[in-house]
Amino acid sequence: MRAKTGINIKVFLTWLLVALLTLGLYIYTRTPAVGLIDSGELAAGCYLLNILHPTGYPIYTILGRFFSLLPAGSIINRLALLSAVFSVAGLLMILLLCQKLNFNLIISSTVALLIAVSPPLWSVSVDAEVYSLTFFMNCLLWFVLINSTKQPRLLLLSYLAGLTLTNHLTGLWTVIGVIITLILTWRCKLIRPAPLLSLLFLLGLSPYLFLIIRARAQPLFAWGNPVDFERFWWHITGRQYRVWMFSSSFSNVLQNGRYGILLIARTFGYLLIPPVIYGWVILLRQNRPLAIGLTITTLLSLLYAVNYGIPDIDAYYLPAITALALFAIWGMEALYRRFRKYLYLMSILPLIMLVLNYPHQNRNQDWVAYDQALNTLKSADSGAIIITDWWDIYAPIFYLQEIEKMRPDVSIIDKELLRRSWYFNYLEKKYPLLTRNSRNEIQHFLHQLLLFEYRLPYDPIAIQESYIRLLRSFFFNNPARPVYTTFAPGSGNDAQQLLTGFQVVPIGILYQVRADSLIPEFDYRILQVRIPRFGLNERSKFNLDRYRIFAQQRIALLSRLNRTAEAQLVASWYKKMFSNYQ
């Protein structure tokens, strides 16, 4: 490999152009408000220094806290900026690595820009997400590794490897690849500095102490409540998510594999797949340890992604994409002299993929999560209790209530989080009167729940009965407060047991749970729905489809009661809001 340390003005200006173009693209296409999935929890968690969902992401929380204090924009916009900044920083690491190896500037810039406009990276750079930080750390690890010819850089690499694991654990695949490369390269020379390297690796893990320290300070929302080593270990290893890991059927794994291959092919503009393969062959000849390390990272990343059954899986391919990008650069560099003209034509590939991906990745009109959360609150009367099983409603409302201070009179409970003992600490702080009114039911359920959590003998029938009894106590023990759910009686066994004996009335985009036969009026015109022109994925469509379901059910109910005028108002509202939606 050829090493080059100087950076001339041409190189600097190219890097600056790549950085400004990608940062500008991410800022322009970022979400205008809180998004679906984890956006609301992450943004509010960073600002309030909560304990985030497993695996905790302590380094993201700490860095996010600093970004949340920036003097411009909303909290969610500041956290989206953090995502954009770290994605751009990761791309610059790739360019810097290529410069150190004296690789062609156009080739390295082409690959970096292709990664920048790829769905996996673009999608996590425009919202509050943890993956862009992991992408940056992965790129930084490979950069330091390839330049680790002296022990001081080995020490830095060891510390960074530990630090990488304090964000998203998909960084583990890069860490494993880096360690294997080091072992194959240094062999016996690693024995002497091994104790110091191990110590620095552990030092890199030190941000995890934030979880224990902060949990003992009792923040508002301490997911997992990792106050002792056992709960800390459960949290950082993602114990509650193991049900989705390596549990897919063989047919689902094959389907996920096909999806992953197509995603990677699209990431590299399809045309760069041959250079990726050729680069792998070339690197095996030039630097076998590095080629093996990159290959192992790629395989581990792919194996995990195709076996993890969650919808938002694209970002889990980023460690593999980063490794494959290095193969692509090596391959294009090897082909450069023979096919120079054709390789320069490849430089327009990022522009082509930008045009193709833009309609799917532009999120600057995406108000789906914000509107749904706000409309859910508008659907509820003063002092309401809302029980939900839908994270895409709960997390954005959590953000709106805690950060934007909307509708503090409403108590919203995630019935799935209610299956976790730590959640009751939050409920007691947030809704003291509500929990006080159900104290007996909570204590009885917690007794059963702790047996389950600590894997002691428990009765599944008893735990389910106490769970339903607790949920129903929110109805019976708070008679002066209106109660709503986001799910219908027929949406599952829990819903059926919970809502038996009650009348369930669609109102707005909620179901009101009533003990009488009254059907309250509701003016749907107070609900605003903004349909984005771009960036509508399947999850957004699923959430938008809830409006159709509620409108149809409301119209059918009013029609049966001969309240035709009200039914027509609902129909005209839906037609107006969704006239441009297909």
Residue, then its C-alpha position, 0 to 999 in steps of 0.5 A: m500500500r502507498a502512504k501519503t500524508g500531505i493534503n493539497i488544496k485540491v484534496f481539501l476543497t474536494w473534501l469540503l465540497v463532499a461534506l457541504l453537499t451531503l450535510g446540506l442534503y441531510i439538513y434539507t431533507r430532514t424531518p420537520a418534527v418528531g418522527l415514527i419509531d424511536s425518534g421521540e424517545l431518543a430526542a426527549g431522552c437526550y434532553l432529559l438525560n433519560i435511560l434509553h431503550p436497550t442497549g442504552y446508548p450512553i455515548y449517544t445520550i451524552l453527545g445528544r444532550f450537548f446537541s440538544l442545548l444548541p440555541a437554534g431549532s427545536i430539540i428534535n431538529r437539533l438531534a437530527l443535526l447530530s445524526a447528519v453531522f456524524s454521517v458526514a464525519g464518517l464519510l470524511m473518514i473514508l476519504l481521509l483513509c483513501q488519501k492516506l493510501n494515495f488512492n484516486l480522489i475521484i474514485s474515493s469521492t464517488v464511493a463516499l457520495l454513493i454511500a451518502v445517498s444510499p437508503p441505509l445512511w440517508s434514512v438515519s441522517v435526517d431524524a433523531e437516530v443512533y445509527s449515524l454515530t455508529f457509522f462514524m465510529n466504524c469508519l474511524l476504526w478502519f481508518v485508525l487500523i489501517n494506519s496502526t503501524k506503531q504502538p501508540r495508534l494501537l492504544l488509540l484503536s483499542y480505546l476506540a473499539g471499546l467506545t464503539l460498543t457504547n453506542h449501537l451494538t451493531g458496531l460489534w461486527t466492526v470491532i470483531g473484524v478489526i481485532i481479527t485483522l490486528i491478530l493476523t497482522w501483529r501475531c506474537k507482537l501483540i502479546r507484550p502490549a496486550p494487558l495495556l490494550s485490554l485496559l484501554f478497551l475497558l476504558g473505552l467501555s466506561p460510558y456505560l457507567f453513565l447508565i448505572i449512575r444516572a439510573r440511581a439519580q432516578p431520571l423521569f424515564a429509566w428504561g430497564n432501571p439498571v441500578d444494579f449489575e444484573r439489571f445493567w447486564w439485562h439492559i446492555t445485552g438487549r435481553q427483552y429483544r432476544v425474542w426477535m433475534f434468530s427466531s425467524s423461519f427459514s423462509n423469512v431468513l431467505q426473504n430477508g436475505r434477498y432484501g439485504i442483497l438488493l439493498i446493498a446492490r442499490t447502495f452501490g448503484y448496482l454497477l459497483i458490485p463487480p468492483v466490490i468483488y474485484g477489490w476483495v480479490i485484490l486486497l486478499r493478495q495485497n493485505r490478506p489480514l485486512a481482507i479477512g477482517l473486512t470479510i468477517t465484518t461483512l458476513l457477521s453484519l449480514l448474518y445478524a440482519v437477515n436473522y433479526g425480525i424487525p421492520d426498520i432493519d436497513a441501518y443494521y447493514l451499515p457495518a457491512i456496507t462500510a466494509l464493502a465500500l472499502f473493497a469497492i475503492w480498492g477494486m476501482e483503484a486497481l481498475y483505474r489505469r486500464f479503464r480510466k475513462y469508464l471509471y470517470l463515467m462512474s462518477i455520475l453514479p451518485l447523482i443518478m442514485l440521488v435522483l432515484n432515492y430522493p422521492h423515498q428519502n426526502r422527509n422534509q414534509d413528513w408530519v405523519a408522526y407529529d400529526q398522529a400524536l397531536n390528533t390522538l391528543k385532540s381526540a381525547d377529552s380533558g383529563a383523559i387516560i389513554i391506553t395504547d399498544w402502538w409505539d408509533i403513537y406513544a413515543p411521539i406523544f411522550y416527546l410532545q408532552e415532555i418537551e413541547k409541554m402539550r396536554p399535560d392533563v392526559s395520562i397515556i400508558d403503553k400496555e406493552l411496557l406495562r409488562r416491565s417492572w421498571y415502567f412502574n417507576y415512571l408511572e409513579k413519578k408521572y401519574p402519582l394519583l393514577t398509580r395510587n388509585s390502582r396500588n393494590e392491583i399494581q402490587h399484585f401484578l408486580h409480585q407475579l411479574l418479578l417472578f417472570e423477570y427473574r426466571l423463577p417459577y410463575d403461573p402464566i394464567a395468574i400473571q395474565e389475570s393480574y395484568i388484565r385486572l390492573l388494566r381494568s382498574f384504570f377504568f374502574n378506579n378513575p370513574a371521573r376520567p374518560v378512558y380511551t384505547t388506540f386498539a379495538p376489542g377484536s385486535g387481540n386476546d388482551a384487548q378482548q379481555l380488557l374491553t369485555g363488558f364495555q361499549v367501545v366508541p370510535i371518536g377521532i382516532l381513539y376508541q372511547v371506553r364507556a359503561d353506558s350506551l351514549i355516543p358522544e359527538f365529535d368534530y373531525r374537522i379539528l384533526q389536521v392530516r398532512i400527507p407528504r409528497f415524498g418519503l412515504n414508506e410502508r410504516s408511514k402508510f400503515n399509520l396513515d391507514r388508521y385514519r381510514i379505519f376510524a373514519q369508516q367505523r365512525i361513519a358506520l356507527l352514525s349511519r346505524l343511529n340515523r345521524t346522517a348529517e354527522a356521518q356526512l361530515v366525517a366523510s367529507w373531512y376524510k375526503k378533504m384530508f386524503s384527496n391526494y393520498q393513494 
